[in-house]
Amino acid sequence: MHNFNKITKVLGSTFLLVGTGAMAETHTVNSTVAVDNSIDFQTDGTDLNFGTIRATVDSDGAECVGIVISANPATAETSTLTTDASTACPNAGDAVMQTVGGTVSRPGFTVAGLAAFTVLDITVPDTSASGVEMTLNPAPTGAPSLLMYDFSAYVSSGTPGNVSFSSGAGVINADASGDIAFTMGATLTTDSSTSTLDYQNVGYAGTFDVIVTY
């Protein structure tokens, strides 16, 4: 009986050793991911056109007037100045700006291919310190500029509404389809510097950037 028990223990130990010696195989699996941070941001190619105006300067400086072209196409232009433009033009003086014809147009933009309700940052020129110039090219010394202030945006996709900007920065929201459509506007003023010449009967031009980012 004693010997039988000893054999049983030895056999049991042998069985356990066989169990821990099982064979193993390893497969290496590749992992991949594609990153695409591009935004399908398009413009319709339309200029911000203030139409045809009559404009004269006040050579005393800091005295100017302007007109507002709202980003919302349904809103008529107005001579009531917006925030930064009003700061630049604290006194009306003898300056003149009147719309006398032409066709007002607003640039349109679209963003597509986003996830539903994606929030994007939008950046337009910060005009709290100075306006964006529209000038003659070439311009003689002392020629006044026309100045753009308070760039605005109106989102027409999803829930339509004006974009709120602070120092040129705001946010826009995609609709349920992941799309955004918006238009731009701005305030145009006469020159608030001490210009020594008057405006010429020609076209004035300038540029500004509109940036959207995640």
C-alpha positions as CSV (number, residue, x, y, z in Angstrom):
1,M,0.0,0.0,0.0
2,H,2.8,2.4,0.8
3,N,4.5,1.8,-2.5
4,F,1.3,2.3,-4.5
5,N,0.8,5.7,-2.9
6,K,4.3,6.7,-3.8
7,I,3.8,5.7,-7.4
8,T,0.6,7.6,-7.6
9,K,2.3,10.8,-6.5
10,V,5.0,10.3,-9.0
11,L,2.6,9.7,-11.8
12,G,0.6,12.7,-10.8
13,S,3.6,14.9,-10.9
14,T,4.5,13.6,-14.3
15,F,1.0,14.5,-15.6
16,L,1.3,18.0,-14.3
17,L,4.6,18.5,-16.0
18,V,3.1,17.4,-19.3
19,G,0.2,19.9,-18.9
20,T,2.5,22.9,-18.4
21,G,4.5,22.1,-21.5
22,A,1.7,22.9,-24.0
23,M,2.8,24.4,-27.4
24,A,2.0,28.1,-28.2
25,E,1.9,30.0,-31.4
26,T,2.0,33.8,-32.0
27,H,0.5,35.9,-34.8
28,T,1.5,39.6,-35.2
29,V,-1.3,41.8,-36.3
30,N,-0.8,45.1,-38.0
31,S,-2.8,48.1,-36.8
32,T,-3.5,51.1,-39.1
33,V,-5.4,54.3,-39.0
34,A,-5.8,57.1,-41.6
35,V,-5.7,60.8,-40.4
36,D,-7.4,63.4,-42.6
37,N,-7.7,66.8,-41.0
38,S,-8.6,68.5,-44.2
39,I,-11.8,70.6,-44.5
40,D,-13.8,70.9,-47.6
41,F,-14.0,74.7,-47.4
42,Q,-15.1,76.4,-50.6
43,T,-16.0,79.9,-51.7
44,D,-18.5,80.8,-54.4
45,G,-16.1,83.3,-55.9
46,T,-18.3,86.3,-55.2
47,D,-16.6,89.5,-54.1
48,L,-17.7,91.7,-51.2
49,N,-19.0,94.5,-53.3
50,F,-20.3,97.7,-51.7
51,G,-21.7,98.9,-55.0
52,T,-21.2,102.5,-56.2
53,I,-20.8,105.2,-53.6
54,R,-20.2,109.0,-53.3
55,A,-17.4,109.7,-50.8
56,T,-15.5,112.7,-49.5
57,V,-13.1,113.0,-46.6
58,D,-12.8,115.4,-43.7
59,S,-9.2,116.5,-43.5
60,D,-9.4,117.2,-39.7
61,G,-8.9,113.5,-39.0
62,A,-10.9,111.1,-36.8
63,E,-14.0,112.3,-38.5
64,C,-15.5,109.9,-41.0
65,V,-18.8,108.2,-41.9
66,G,-19.7,104.8,-43.3
67,I,-22.3,102.3,-44.4
68,V,-22.9,98.8,-43.2
69,I,-23.5,95.8,-45.5
70,S,-24.9,93.1,-43.3
71,A,-23.8,89.5,-43.9
72,N,-27.5,88.5,-44.0
73,P,-28.7,89.1,-47.6
74,A,-32.2,89.9,-46.3
75,T,-31.0,92.9,-44.3
76,A,-30.8,96.2,-46.1
77,E,-27.6,98.3,-45.9
78,T,-27.6,101.1,-43.3
79,S,-25.6,104.2,-42.4
80,T,-25.6,103.3,-38.7
81,L,-22.0,102.3,-37.9
82,T,-21.0,99.2,-36.0
83,T,-18.7,98.9,-33.0
84,D,-15.1,99.2,-34.3
85,A,-16.2,101.6,-37.1
86,S,-18.0,103.8,-34.6
87,T,-14.8,104.0,-32.5
88,A,-12.8,105.0,-35.6
89,C,-15.4,107.6,-36.5
90,P,-16.3,109.4,-33.3
91,N,-17.3,112.6,-35.1
92,A,-19.1,112.8,-38.4
93,G,-17.5,116.1,-39.5
94,D,-17.8,117.0,-43.1
95,A,-17.1,113.5,-44.5
96,V,-19.7,112.1,-46.9
97,M,-20.5,108.5,-47.9
98,Q,-23.7,107.7,-49.8
99,T,-24.7,104.8,-51.9
100,V,-25.7,105.9,-55.4
101,G,-26.1,102.6,-57.4
102,G,-24.3,99.5,-58.4
103,T,-24.9,96.0,-57.2
104,V,-24.1,95.0,-53.6
105,S,-22.8,91.4,-53.3
106,R,-21.7,89.2,-50.5
107,P,-19.2,86.4,-50.7
108,G,-20.6,82.9,-49.9
109,F,-18.8,80.0,-48.4
110,T,-19.5,76.3,-47.7
111,V,-18.0,73.6,-45.6
112,A,-18.9,70.0,-46.3
113,G,-18.1,66.5,-45.2
114,L,-18.1,67.1,-41.4
115,A,-19.7,65.1,-38.7
116,A,-23.1,66.2,-37.7
117,F,-23.2,69.4,-35.6
118,T,-19.4,69.8,-35.8
119,V,-18.2,73.1,-34.3
120,L,-15.5,75.0,-36.2
121,D,-13.6,78.1,-35.4
122,I,-13.9,81.0,-37.8
123,T,-11.4,83.8,-38.0
124,V,-11.9,87.2,-39.8
125,P,-9.8,90.3,-39.6
126,D,-9.6,91.9,-36.1
127,T,-10.5,95.5,-36.8
128,S,-10.4,96.7,-33.1
129,A,-7.1,98.6,-33.8
130,S,-7.5,99.5,-37.4
131,G,-9.6,98.8,-40.5
132,V,-8.6,96.8,-43.6
133,E,-7.8,99.2,-46.4
134,M,-9.3,99.5,-49.9
135,T,-6.9,101.6,-51.9
136,L,-6.0,102.9,-55.3
137,N,-3.1,101.0,-57.0
138,P,-0.9,102.9,-57.5
139,A,-1.9,105.5,-55.0
140,P,-0.4,109.0,-54.9
141,T,1.0,110.3,-51.6
142,G,-1.7,111.7,-49.4
143,A,-4.5,109.7,-51.1
144,P,-7.2,108.6,-48.7
145,S,-8.2,104.9,-48.3
146,L,-11.6,103.4,-47.8
147,L,-11.6,101.2,-44.7
148,M,-13.5,98.0,-43.8
149,Y,-14.4,97.3,-40.2
150,D,-16.5,94.8,-38.2
151,F,-16.5,91.8,-40.6
152,S,-19.7,89.8,-40.1
153,A,-20.9,86.3,-41.0
154,Y,-24.4,84.9,-41.4
155,V,-24.9,81.1,-41.3
156,S,-27.8,80.1,-43.6
157,S,-27.6,76.3,-43.1
158,G,-29.2,74.4,-40.2
159,T,-30.6,77.1,-37.9
160,P,-29.8,80.4,-39.6
161,G,-28.2,83.1,-37.6
162,N,-25.5,85.7,-37.2
163,V,-22.0,84.6,-36.0
164,S,-20.8,86.4,-32.8
165,F,-17.2,87.6,-33.2
166,S,-14.7,88.7,-30.5
167,S,-11.5,90.2,-31.8
168,G,-12.2,88.6,-35.1
169,A,-12.8,85.1,-33.7
170,G,-16.0,83.2,-33.6
171,V,-17.5,79.7,-34.1
172,I,-19.8,78.2,-36.7
173,N,-21.8,75.0,-36.4
174,A,-22.5,72.3,-39.0
175,D,-26.1,71.1,-39.5
176,A,-27.3,67.5,-39.1
177,S,-25.8,66.6,-42.5
178,G,-22.4,68.0,-41.5
179,D,-22.6,71.0,-43.8
180,I,-22.2,74.7,-43.2
181,A,-23.1,77.6,-45.5
182,F,-22.5,81.3,-44.7
183,T,-22.1,84.7,-46.2
184,M,-19.9,87.7,-45.2
185,G,-20.5,91.4,-44.7
186,A,-18.6,94.4,-43.3
187,T,-18.8,98.1,-42.6
188,L,-17.2,100.5,-45.0
189,T,-16.0,103.9,-43.9
190,T,-14.2,107.0,-45.3
191,D,-10.6,107.6,-44.2
192,S,-10.3,109.0,-40.7
193,S,-6.7,110.2,-41.2
194,T,-5.7,113.7,-42.2
195,S,-5.8,113.1,-46.0
196,T,-4.7,115.9,-48.3
197,L,-6.4,114.5,-51.4
198,D,-10.0,113.6,-52.2
199,Y,-11.3,110.2,-53.5
200,Q,-10.9,109.6,-57.2
201,N,-13.7,108.4,-59.6
202,V,-12.2,104.9,-60.0
203,G,-12.4,101.6,-58.3
204,Y,-10.8,100.9,-54.9
205,A,-9.8,97.4,-54.0
206,G,-8.6,95.4,-51.0
207,T,-8.5,91.8,-49.7
208,F,-9.2,90.0,-46.4
209,D,-8.9,86.4,-45.2
210,V,-11.6,84.1,-43.9
211,I,-10.2,81.1,-42.0
212,V,-12.0,78.0,-40.6
213,T,-10.3,75.5,-38.4
214,Y,-11.2,72.6,-36.1
